[in-house]
Amino acid sequence: MDLELKARVAVVTGASAGIGRGIARVLAQEGAQTVIVSRRVELLEALAGEIERDGGTRPLVVADDLQDREAPARIAQRVFATLDRVDILVNNAGGSRPLPVCALDEAWDEAFAVNFTAVRKMTQAFLPVMQKRRWGRIINITGSLEPRSVNGANAAKAGVHVWAKGLSCDVAKDGITVNCLMPGRIHSEQIDQRMHPSAENQHAYAEANIPVGYFGDPADIAHAVAFLCSPKARYITGQRMYIDGGMHRSI
């Protein structure tokens, strides 16, 4: 299936590793000009080289820290200095923030800065161009609505879900769709190094919690993102979609 992404311009945050890296690779394989954003420039440059060697258009590398409230404006300025538009924005940057019940305000502020505020500000930086061109795709990589303990990222990403639903209604008339994808246990730095650091632990967790019986790969998220970015997905907006091998229990 041709997803009609050739010559589309796609910005992917958190692209240095894991899910973001997988998304950037798949969008490039589909013919998109990618802009890859992360703090770790050396990993971005390595990814750009891999994409180019695989026959894709070399990505524009933008190194910045989205915890800085001014970063989205800097990123947009850098992008528009080189490219005339952005058609697709994948807000993937973020990370788990387990917190004690009585966590200090500073910890909550940091969790929301990277997991909610950066998403909102990146979207606001690129949305006017999409509206002017009357076409756009915004994908937010979020997380579970079934937390088992206090986590600042879960609260922030729940806010993203509600914000994104409202935004999807406001911009639908402009030909722009807004959707959230909710990964389960996907192989990444956070999962493989922090949460489930051994094959035995992963196997035991999957056996107990994931009906398909195994952890997913970044490509399992990336292919769903590519479809939602396609003109073929024009009638899908305002949605929250689990990609978790059947792990979530709510209906």
Residue, then its C-alpha position, 0 to 999 in steps of 0.5 A: m500500500d502506498l501511504e502517499l508520504k513522499a515529499r511530506v515533511a515530518v518532525v519527530t521528537g525523541a528520535s535518538a532511540g527506541i520508539g522515536r527512532g523507529i518512527a523516523r526510520v519508517l517515515a523515511q522509508e515511506g519517502a518523507q523528509t524527516v526532521i529528527v529532534s533529541r538532546r543527543v546529537e551523536l545518536l541523531e547523526a548516526l540515525a541520519g547516516e543510517i537512513e541515508r545509507d538505506g536510500g532515504t532522504r537524509p534527515l535534518v538533525v536538530a539537537d535541543d532539550l524540550q524541557d526548556r520552554e523556549a526549545p519549541a520556538r528554536i526548533a521551529q526556527r531551525v526547521f523553517a530556515t531549511l524547509d518551507r513547511v511541516d506536514i507531520l508532527v510526531n510528539n514522542a519525547g517524554g519519559s516515565r516520572p515515578l513520584p512519591v505520594c507527597a512529591l515536591d512541586e518541582a518534581w511535578d513541574e518537571a514531569f509536566a514540562v516534558n510530558f505535556t507542555a513540550v507537546r503543546k508548545m511543539t504543536q503550537a509552533f508548527l500548527p499555523v503552517m499546517q492550517k495555512r496549507r490546510w493539511g496536517r497530521i499530529i500524532n502524540i505518543t502517550g501512555s497507559l491510563e491504568p497506572r499502578s502507582v503515582n507517576g507524573a508522566n501518567a498524569a501529564k499524558a492524561g492531560v495530553h489526551v484531553w487537550a488533543k481531543g479538544l484540539s482535534c475538533d478545533v482543527a478538523k475543518d483545516g484538514i488536520t487530524v490529531n491522534c494519540l497512540m498509547p504504547g504498551r511494553i515496547h523494546s526501548e531504553q526505558i523498558d529494556q534498561r530500567m523497567h525490565p532489564s533482563a530477558e527473564n523478567q520480560h518473559a515473566y511479565a509478558e506471560a502474566n500481562i500481555p495476551v500476545g505473549y511478548f514485548g513489542d518492537p518500535a516498528d509496531i508503533a512506527h507502522a501505525v504512526a505511518f498509516l495515521c500520517s497518510p491521507k488514507a487515514r483522513y477520517i481518523t481523528g480525536q482518537r486514543m489507540y492502544i498498541d500493547g498486545g492486548m495488555h490494557r484491561s479497560i473497555 
